[in-house]
Amino acid sequence: KSNRCTDIFCLIVWLAFLAAMGFVLITSFRDGDIRRLSHGFNFKGELCGVDAAVAGQPYLYYCAQGDSGGSEAKSLDFANPICLAKCPEDDSQTISCKKYKEAVDPESTDDKGEFTVNEYHVNQASIPTKDQFGRYCVPKNLDLAKSLVRGDGPLGSDVVQMFDSISSLRSCWPMLLFAVLVAVVLGYLYLFALEIVAKELIWGLLVACIVLFFSIGVYCLIHRNNEGGPVHQVVAAYASDAEWTMIGIGVVSLIFGAIFVCVACWASKSIDVAVNCIEGACQCIFDMPSLLLQPLLEAFIRFIVFLFLLYGLLWCLSVGEIKSAEVGLGSYRISGLHRTFQLTDEEWYMTAFWVFGSLWILEFLTALSQFIVAYSVALWYFTPYSGGSKDGPRFPLFRATCVGLFFHSGSLALGSFLVAMVRMIRYIFQFITKNVKDSNPVAKALVCCISCVMWCFQKFLEFINKNAYIDIAINKNNFCTAGVNVMKILMSEGVAVAILNGATFIAQIVGAATITLLTFLLAYNASGFELFQDRDSRWYVPDPAMFAGAAAFLAFLVAIPFMLQLDMASDTLLMCYVKDKNKGNRGGSHVPKIMADLFDDYDRSGKY
């Protein structure tokens, strides 16, 4: 069908919403100051490098506890940080630190309960520090540095992990970049392997799952009382009753093994449909070279957009008013040493609006990406054979992007709005769950159940939306009509759809796990070379395990777009195949040869 605009009203709402987000961002630029979120503040509540009194002093510095400092300092005075123009690198400087004398008991001095705290100065030798993030003076002494980020320190226990991780990975960025390139190559190799041995892989994995689940089940039931066994010891470390836990694991494993046996015995035809769709998807992707760039472009664009949305959120938060907060001093509470951000109701609404808009934009990018793959695959599917081979459509990635943005943005915006709304509600319930007091277990259980239901509903919407975008790409319908068509297909081809989604899910899991694991092993082994172990080398890797973990995480992020593209391409082939079947167009000149066998089976048996 020729292209036509769909869901125009939704498009107008979508554009108006984007304009409103632009207004929120401009307002935040006008009224906020993002430096409030990154600069430290001294004991008076003045923002280092920002407030007028300390505009030329951007660094936050913690003096030594007591009256003496320098290299011999044993602890830091967390209550009285000061601002400095530059971090002292040794103990040759003299730093003027603020101290407080013990407060006088208010009951013995004033009927109103008021009291005073006497402030005085102490000149200390500077503690040797280093510049961290251009904001903080972190002691070179490892014990003092860790005291800043421990649970009882001002930066908290979570920060120490991030601090140590960043510190150990700063010199490794070239190797991390190489790990990303390796993951990209492995992603393409995995798609190429699927095109050749998809059937062997799917059936092999199915058999492996059967053997694995039955082996786990039998082992757990036999060794449930073997307290010296390695599995029993691991289970005992996390469960109060290891025996019954082992029995539960064994029974569940046997049930899953039986399910996979039933699938292998009674759904073999549907598995063949799934295998052919996966092989056809890989063939389709390699027949359109520009489509090979789609996973990388999607990952890059999503990363840039995510950074922009996060940047805007920080500006929204920076609009809030800075107020002093109280800290402890002996048995009293003294204000003016620390501060917090407080937002008015209007500012909270503005921030919540930006958060929801961010979710909507990210979901829209997902919808657009799915449409691009679906439209490109549909172009390839309906292209007739010429000389025994398909001539892939020209510039499918560019054409699909233009069609999606100019003709179907309204439909994509509607589908992404529904998912974003459910996701936002789920996040709200998750926040409530974390803040419900343990003394009210009924309320906490109820909120948890609602959050679980919302998660299930979100996954259902995402599944319907994905297939609706395929229908939009093929038939140019609006979103609601596409949704109805999808439900009809699910009613008539439910088994094939379920098997295909199961097979592609397994293929995605295996692909992501393989790419991640191989990258991890390569990075970990490479970090053992002398070049990366020499402390004087610019490529020195101080923590091989952390480096390998970071490389594996990046590889996993790279693998996800490849796996999602495979899933979307195979689903689109199935939808195109169902459309041809329903129209009786089994011998069309455009039908891929890999799908033709399915039509022959249908002619012979009347089923798949």
SULSUL-V634172 format. One record per pair of residues at least 4 apart in sequence whose ideal C-beta (glycine too) atoms are under 6 Angstrom apart, sorted by sequence separation. I is the first residue (numbers start at 1). J is the second residue. If there is no record, write none. Layout:
I;J / I;J
//
This chain:
28;32 / 35;39 / 41;45 / 42;46 / 47;51 / 69;73 / 106;110 / 110;114 / 132;136 / 149;153 / 155;159 / 159;163 / 172;176 / 194;198 / 197;201 / 200;204 / 208;212 / 211;215 / 219;223 / 235;239 / 262;266 / 263;267 / 267;271 / 276;280 / 293;297 / 294;298 / 343;347 / 371;375 / 395;399 / 396;400 / 402;406 / 403;407 / 404;408 / 405;409 / 408;412 / 409;413 / 416;420 / 441;445 / 461;465 / 464;468 / 471;475 / 477;481 / 489;493 / 490;494 / 493;497 / 501;505 / 509;513 / 510;514 / 513;517 / 522;526 / 591;595 / 601;605 / 46;51 / 64;69 / 88;93 / 104;109 / 139;144 / 148;153 / 227;232 / 329;334 / 343;348 / 385;390 / 386;391 / 472;477 / 477;482 / 527;532 / 535;540 / 580;585 / 591;596 / 41;47 / 48;54 / 109;115 / 132;138 / 139;145 / 147;153 / 149;155 / 151;157 / 223;229 / 226;232 / 236;242 / 239;245 / 285;291 / 471;477 / 531;537 / 541;547 / 46;53 / 106;113 / 138;145 / 148;155 / 235;242 / 326;333 / 383;390 / 436;443 / 490;497 / 532;539 / 39;47 / 40;48 / 46;54 / 129;137 / 130;138 / 436;444 / 531;539 / 39;48 / 48;57 / 49;58 / 64;73 / 106;115 / 129;138 / 326;335 / 532;541 / 39;49 / 48;58 / 65;75 / 129;139 / 130;140 / 149;159 / 232;242 / 235;245 / 327;337 / 383;393 / 472;482 / 39;50 / 104;115 / 149;160 / 235;246 / 324;335 / 327;338 / 471;482 / 48;60 / 65;77 / 103;115 / 127;139 / 128;140 / 324;336 / 380;392 / 325;338 / 586;599 / 62;76 / 63;77 / 103;117 / 149;163 / 325;339 / 379;393 / 433;447 / 468;482 / 471;485 / 527;541 / 35;50 / 324;339 / 325;340 / 432;447 / 433;448 / 468;483 / 471;486 / 323;339 / 100;117 / 101;118 / 322;339 / 379;396 / 527;544 / 80;98 / 429;447 / 468;486 / 577;595 / 62;81 / 100;119 / 224;243 / 323;342 / 464;483 / 467;486 / 40;60 / 71;91 / 376;396 / 524;544 / 527;547 / 60;81 / 61;82 / 70;91 / 99;120 / 320;341 / 321;342 / 429;450 / 430;451 / 224;246 / 320;342 / 429;451 / 464;486 / 61;84 / 99;122 / 224;247 / 320;343 / 376;400 / 524;548 / 59;84 / 96;121 / 97;122 / 375;400 / 426;451 / 523;548 / 57;83 / 220;246 / 57;84 / 96;123 / 97;124 / 320;347 / 57;85 / 59;87 / 319;347 / 372;400 / 375;403 / 426;454 / 520;548 / 523;551 / 54;83 / 56;85 / 94;123 / 95;124 / 220;249 / 221;250 / 372;401 / 425;454 / 426;455 / 220;250 / 95;126 / 422;454 / 519;551 / 520;552 / 93;126 / 217;250 / 371;404 / 519;552 / 63;97 / 91;125 / 316;350 / 48;83 / 91;126 / 316;351 / 422;457 / 423;458 / 217;253 / 368;404 / 422;458 / 516;552 / 519;555 / 43;80 / 91;128 / 216;253 / 217;254 / 43;81 / 88;126 / 90;128 / 316;354 / 42;81 / 516;555 / 42;82 / 213;253 / 515;555 / 516;556 / 42;83 / 88;129 / 313;354 / 87;129 / 312;354 / 419;461 / 213;256 / 214;257 / 418;461 / 419;462 / 87;131 / 213;257 / 368;412 / 515;559 / 367;412 / 210;257 / 512;559 / 367;415 / 309;358 / 367;416 / 87;137 / 210;260 / 415;465 / 209;260 / 210;261 / 512;563 / 364;416 / 511;563 / 363;416 / 73;127 / 43;98 / 67;122 / 69;124 / 70;125 / 508;563 / 69;125 / 363;419 / 360;417 / 363;420 / 69;127 / 206;264 / 64;124 / 360;420 / 63;124 / 359;420 / 411;472 / 302;365 / 504;567 / 359;423 / 408;472 / 415;479 / 359;424 / 414;479 / 504;570 / 411;478 / 356;424 / 411;479 / 76;147 / 298;369 / 202;275 / 500;574 / 60;136 / 61;137 / 78;154 / 199;275 / 198;275 / 59;137 / 198;278 / 198;279 / 195;279 / 291;376 / 493;578 / 195;282 / 194;282 / 195;283 / 489;578 / 191;282 / 284;377 / 374;469 / 378;473 / 39;135 / 284;380 / 370;466 / 374;470 / 378;474 / 38;135 / 371;469 / 375;473 / 370;469 / 374;473 / 371;473 / 470;572 / 294;397 / 288;392 / 287;392 / 291;396 / 470;575 / 291;397 / 290;397 / 288;396 / 496;608 / 373;565 / 377;569 / 373;568 / 377;572 / 381;576 / 373;569 / 370;568 / 374;572 / 378;576 / 385;589 / 384;589 / 384;590 / 382;590 / 273;496 / 277;500 / 270;495 / 274;499 / 270;496 / 274;500 / 271;499 / 103;332 / 270;499 / 274;503 / 267;499 / 79;327 / 79;337 / 299;561 / 298;561 / 295;561 / 295;562 / 295;565 / 37;314 / 45;324 / 34;314 / 34;315 / 37;318 / 36;318 / 32;315 / 34;318 / 33;318 / 281;566 / 284;569 / 32;318 / 25;312 / 28;315 / 32;319 / 28;316 / 31;319 / 281;569 / 281;570 / 28;319 / 45;336 / 278;570 / 281;573 / 277;570 / 280;573 / 43;337 / 45;339 / 277;573 / 277;574 / 202;503 / 205;506 / 280;592 / 280;594 / 279;594 / 280;595 / 276;594 / 276;595 / 190;511 / 276;598 / 24;350 / 186;515 / 24;354 / 183;515 / 186;518 / 273;608 / 21;357 / 183;519 / 182;519 / 269;608 / 179;519 / 179;523 / 171;540 / 172;541 / 179;551 / 183;555 / 187;559 / 168;542 / 180;554 / 184;558 / 168;543 / 172;547 / 176;551 / 179;554 / 183;558 / 187;562 / 168;546 / 180;558 / 165;546 / 169;550 / 11;409 / 11;410 / 14;413 / 3;403 / 10;410 / 5;407 / 6;408 / 8;410 / 7;410 / 10;413 / 3;407 / 6;410 / 7;411 / 10;414 / 6;411 / 7;414 / 7;478 / 4;476 / 6;478 / 7;479 / 1;476
//
